[in-house]
């Protein structure tokens, strides 16, 4: 049901997120709901078009957004272009999961049109305690992989 998980490299306010999403999707902020802690769709009103989960992480990418489109007509055709424009509006860099689904590879989106494949540094992951490795997983990105 989730469209995409997006990690952001800086702290942003709920207002910044809602206004940026509304601007990009040409919709009203009142049609976007932001949820923190636990994402639940059970209590979402019928008029809501987009549910955005906002979760805090430690590391270089402290915010993770999870976008769920209740109105499928709003799903962007160009996923990476949309996220790049979101980066521009929020003045940040974003990470999204790599299309293969590997938990160790991501796409770093710095601005519209600037994408890089990135990978977690396995040596740093191995040096962390298991529970810390999960919490700091995004902090360990250092190896850039070319196509």
DANOR-V846447 format. One line per field, one symbol per residue. phi: phi as a letter, one per 40 degrees, with the letter a starting at -180 (. if undefined). Layout:
# DANOR-V846447
phi->???
This chain:
# DANOR-V846447
phi->.ccabbcbcacbcdcccccccccccfbccccbbbbbgbcbbcbccccccbbbcbbcbchcbcbbbbcbccbccccccbdcccccccdcccfabbbbccdcgccbbbbcbcadgbbbcbbccccccccccdcccccbdccccaccbcc
